[in-house]
Amino acid sequence: MYPKKTALVITTIASNKNYILRKYAKISLKENINFIIVGDKKSPQKFSLKGANYFSLQQQKSLKFNLAKILPINHYARKNLGYLIAMKKKPEIIIETDDDNIPLKNFFSIKKTTKQKTYISKKNGWVNVYKFFTKKHIWPRGFALEKLNTPLIKKLKLSKIKCPIQQGLADENPDVDAIYRLTRALPIKFNSSKSISLGAGSICPFNSQNTGWLRDAYPLMYLPSFCSFRMTDIWRSFIAQRIAWTCGWSVLFHASTVVQKRNEHDLMKDFKDEVCGYENNLNIMNCLMKLNLKPGIKNIKHNMILCYKELIHINLINKKELKLLKAWFIDLKKVSKNKL
């Protein structure tokens, strides 16, 4: 059930008494999973949890990563350091989630290569993946609002595919945008349909709340800092999905492996933070689709730089992001050569 050499990464400002963190720690201790918790300025000064490796803000700054010296404080993107820390032990799989997601028994079930029903789009198009798992009108956070009423045509093909990026759903309080939360009722439970993968040209955002990454895709884990907090993982997903196609990869979406007990949120603040996404998510993918990216895994770095420069060009991410991205690639190289 548990893949060998698995790492788990969570960022939190909660205390070590958080029962969800304790649950992950218990599983990690039993199954020899490298569980990394990344703190921040608001995190408790003293934090100790058996089964977890906690890194305070002070400890992060002392790391030999270039990124550790320049990442903004009080930002979700500090999770990038957790990814790098995890990579040092050469895991086959890195799974990320949040401190308000209760793991189900199948949480760590990540497949390396698999035969899956793949959604094939003859033309570039947005695909509301949630529609494969429920008949209710619901959409994932980051989905282009202009495409919400696009009919889902189930053009499925069973084929052997590579899916180094795998997004799990969340029951009860799934990842939806503030518009949904302000206008529609929760909770919701998704059905246990078989996984669905999206082939080249089929677009759907994915988050950082229940996501598995295989080694080849590790560079794409990078979370941008100089953008809206509510968009950091969504815009990452657009770039990752666009580049995945150049590697011959599909992005896999599978049934819920967590139940979310959502932390307290100010929905109107969430709404304001998401406005830049409501206005630009469709345009972002349109712009990324037009880029002349190079094929193959060896060109991921080159393609990521092009994609982030495009988001800077259309004034959605500050140009300061390129300094962080450069540091990320330097650190990845250090990790791969064990020079830390």
C-alpha positions in Angstrom: 0.0 0.0 0.0 2.8 2.4 0.8 5.4 3.0 -1.9 9.0 2.7 -1.0 11.0 5.9 -0.4 8.0 8.2 0.1 8.2 11.7 1.5 5.3 13.8 2.8 5.4 17.6 2.9 3.1 19.9 4.8 3.4 23.6 5.8 1.7 24.7 8.9 1.3 27.4 11.6 -0.6 24.9 13.9 0.8 23.4 17.1 2.0 19.9 17.5 -1.3 19.2 19.2 -3.1 19.4 15.8 -4.7 16.0 15.5 -4.3 15.8 11.7 -0.6 16.4 11.9 -0.4 13.8 14.7 -2.3 11.3 12.5 0.2 11.8 9.6 3.1 11.5 12.0 1.8 8.2 13.4 1.4 6.7 9.9 4.8 8.1 8.8 6.6 6.6 11.8 5.0 3.2 11.2 5.6 3.1 7.5 9.1 4.8 7.5 7.8 7.8 5.5 10.0 11.0 5.6 7.4 13.4 7.0 8.6 17.0 6.7 6.7 19.9 8.3 7.6 23.5 7.3 6.9 26.2 9.8 6.7 30.0 9.3 6.8 33.2 11.3 3.4 32.5 12.9 4.3 28.9 13.8 4.9 28.0 17.5 8.5 28.6 18.6 8.6 25.1 20.2 7.3 22.3 18.0 8.2 18.6 18.4 6.2 15.7 17.0 7.4 12.1 17.0 7.3 10.8 13.4 7.8 14.2 11.8 10.8 16.3 11.0 9.9 19.9 11.8 11.8 22.9 10.3 11.2 26.2 12.0 11.8 29.5 10.2 15.1 29.9 11.9 16.2 26.4 10.9 15.1 27.0 7.3 17.3 30.1 7.1 20.3 28.0 8.2 19.8 25.5 5.4 22.4 25.6 2.6 19.7 26.2 0.0 20.0 29.4 -2.0 16.2 29.7 -1.9 16.2 29.7 2.0 17.9 33.1 2.0 15.5 34.9 -0.3 12.0 33.3 0.1 9.4 35.7 1.5 8.3 35.1 5.1 4.6 34.4 5.9 4.0 32.8 2.6 2.7 29.4 1.5 5.6 29.1 -1.0 8.0 28.3 1.9 6.7 24.8 1.1 9.4 24.9 -1.6 12.0 24.3 1.0 10.1 21.3 2.2 10.3 19.8 -1.3 14.0 20.4 -1.4 14.5 18.9 2.0 12.5 15.8 1.0 14.5 15.5 -2.3 17.8 15.2 -0.3 16.9 11.6 0.6 16.1 10.6 -3.0 12.5 9.6 -2.6 10.6 8.0 -5.4 7.5 9.9 -4.6 6.8 13.2 -2.8 3.2 13.7 -1.6 2.0 17.1 -0.4 -1.1 18.0 1.6 -2.3 20.5 4.3 -2.9 20.3 8.0 -6.7 20.3 7.5 -6.9 17.1 5.4 -7.6 13.9 7.2 -6.0 11.0 5.3 -8.0 8.0 4.3 -6.6 4.5 4.2 -5.6 4.9 0.5 -3.9 8.2 1.0 -0.4 7.0 0.0 -1.5 4.9 -2.9 0.4 6.4 -5.8 0.9 4.5 -9.1 4.1 4.9 -11.1 2.8 3.9 -14.6 -0.7 2.8 -15.2 -3.4 2.0 -17.7 -6.0 4.6 -17.3 -9.0 6.0 -19.0 -7.7 9.2 -20.7 -9.7 12.1 -21.7 -8.7 13.0 -25.3 -9.5 16.4 -26.6 -9.3 17.0 -30.4 -8.8 20.7 -29.7 -7.6 22.7 -26.8 -10.2 22.7 -24.1 -11.0 23.1 -20.4 -12.3 19.9 -18.7 -14.1 20.1 -15.4 -12.7 17.0 -13.8 -15.1 17.1 -10.9 -17.9 16.2 -13.3 -16.3 12.7 -13.6 -16.8 12.2 -9.9 -20.2 13.7 -9.2 -23.4 14.8 -10.9 -23.6 18.0 -8.8 -22.6 21.3 -10.4 -19.2 21.9 -8.8 -15.8 23.0 -10.2 -12.2 23.1 -8.9 -10.6 26.3 -7.6 -8.9 28.0 -10.5 -11.2 26.7 -13.2 -11.9 29.3 -15.9 -15.3 30.8 -15.1 -15.9 31.4 -18.8 -15.8 27.7 -19.4 -18.0 26.5 -16.5 -21.0 25.6 -18.8 -19.0 23.8 -21.4 -20.5 20.3 -21.9 -18.4 17.4 -20.8 -18.0 15.1 -23.8 -16.6 11.8 -22.5 -14.2 10.9 -25.2 -12.3 8.3 -23.2 -9.5 5.9 -24.3 -8.0 3.2 -22.2 -4.2 3.4 -22.7 -0.9 3.0 -20.9 0.2 6.4 -19.9 2.8 8.2 -17.7 1.3 10.3 -14.9 4.1 11.7 -12.7 1.7 14.3 -11.4 -1.3 12.9 -9.6 -4.1 15.0 -8.0 -6.4 13.5 -5.4 -9.8 14.9 -4.6 -11.1 15.8 -1.1 -14.4 14.8 0.4 -16.7 17.0 2.5 -15.0 20.3 1.9 -13.3 20.0 -1.5 -11.1 22.6 -3.1 -13.4 25.1 -4.7 -13.3 28.8 -5.1 -14.9 31.5 -3.0 -17.7 32.1 -5.5 -18.8 28.5 -5.0 -18.5 28.7 -1.2 -20.5 31.9 -1.1 -23.3 30.7 -3.4 -23.6 26.9 -3.0 -23.9 24.3 -0.2 -21.3 21.9 1.2 -20.4 19.2 2.2 -20.1 17.0 -0.8 -18.8 13.4 -1.2 -17.4 12.4 -4.6 -18.0 9.0 -5.9 -15.3 6.4 -6.2 -15.0 6.5 -9.9 -11.8 5.1 -11.4 -9.0 7.7 -12.1 -9.1 9.9 -15.1 -6.1 11.4 -16.8 -6.1 14.5 -19.1 -4.1 14.2 -22.2 -2.4 17.0 -24.2 -4.8 19.9 -24.8 -7.2 19.1 -22.0 -6.9 21.7 -19.2 -7.9 21.5 -15.6 -6.2 23.2 -12.6 -4.9 21.1 -9.7 -3.9 22.2 -6.2 -1.2 21.5 -3.6 -3.6 20.0 -1.1 -3.5 16.4 -2.0 -0.9 15.9 -4.8 1.6 13.2 -5.5 4.7 13.8 -7.6 7.1 11.2 -9.1 10.8 12.0 -9.4 10.8 13.2 -13.0 8.3 15.9 -12.3 10.0 17.3 -9.1 11.3 20.5 -10.9 7.6 21.4 -11.6 6.7 21.5 -7.9 8.0 25.0 -7.6 5.4 27.4 -6.1 5.6 31.1 -7.1 5.9 33.7 -4.4 5.1 37.0 -6.1 1.5 36.4 -6.9 -1.8 36.1 -5.0 -1.7 33.5 -2.2 -4.8 31.8 -3.6 -3.3 31.5 -7.0 0.2 30.2 -6.2 -0.6 26.5 -6.6 -3.2 27.1 -9.3 -0.8 29.0 -11.6 1.9 26.5 -10.8 -0.5 23.8 -12.1 -1.1 25.6 -15.3 2.7 25.8 -16.0 3.2 22.2 -14.9 0.4 20.9 -17.0 1.6 22.8 -20.1 5.1 21.5 -19.7 3.9 17.9 -18.9 2.5 17.7 -22.4 6.0 18.4 -23.8 7.2 15.3 -21.9 4.5 13.0 -23.1 2.8 13.0 -19.7 -0.8 13.2 -18.7 -2.0 14.6 -15.4 -3.9 12.0 -13.3 -7.0 12.9 -11.2 -8.2 10.2 -8.7 -11.0 9.8 -6.2 -10.8 11.3 -2.7 -8.0 10.1 -0.4 -8.6 12.8 2.2 -11.5 14.3 4.0 -11.0 18.1 4.5 -11.9 19.8 7.7 -11.2 23.2 6.4 -9.4 25.7 8.6 -11.2 28.9 9.3 -11.2 31.3 6.3 -12.6 34.7 5.6 -14.5 34.0 2.4 -14.6 37.6 1.2 -10.8 37.8 1.6 -10.5 34.6 -0.3 -12.7 36.1 -3.0 -10.6 39.2 -3.3 -7.4 37.1 -3.5 -9.0 35.1 -6.3 -10.2 38.0 -8.4 -6.9 38.0 -10.4 -7.6 34.4 -11.2 -11.2 34.9 -12.2 -10.1 37.6 -14.6 -7.0 35.9 -16.0 -7.0 32.1 -15.7 -8.4 31.6 -19.2 -5.9 34.0 -20.7 -3.0 32.4 -18.8 -3.5 29.1 -20.5 -4.2 30.8 -23.8 -0.8 32.5 -23.6 1.0 29.4 -22.4 -0.4 27.3 -25.2 1.1 29.7 -27.7 4.6 29.4 -26.3 7.1 27.4 -28.4 8.3 25.0 -25.8 11.0 22.4 -26.3 10.1 18.7 -26.0 11.5 16.3 -23.4 12.4 16.1 -19.7 15.8 17.7 -20.3 14.1 20.9 -21.3 11.9 21.4 -18.2 14.1 24.1 -16.8 14.2 26.0 -20.1 10.4 25.7 -20.5 9.7 26.8 -16.9 11.7 30.0 -17.4 9.8 30.7 -20.6 6.4 30.2 -18.9 7.2 32.4 -15.9 8.6 35.1 -18.1 5.3 35.0 -20.0 3.3 35.5 -16.7 5.6 38.4 -15.9 5.1 39.8 -19.4 1.3 39.8 -18.9 1.8 41.5 -15.5 0.5 38.7 -13.3 3.7 37.8 -11.5 6.4 40.2 -10.4 9.7 40.0 -12.2 11.3 39.3 -8.8 10.1 35.8 -9.2 12.9 35.0 -11.6 15.5 35.4 -8.9 13.7 32.8 -6.8 13.3 30.5 -9.8 17.0 30.7 -10.5 17.7 29.8 -6.9 15.3 26.8 -7.2 17.2 25.4 -10.1 20.6 25.9 -8.4 19.3 24.1 -5.3 17.9 21.3 -7.4 21.3 20.8 -9.0 22.9 20.7 -5.5 20.4 18.1 -4.3 20.9 15.9 -7.3 24.7 16.0 -6.8 24.5 15.6 -3.0 26.3 18.9 -2.5 24.4 20.0 0.6 
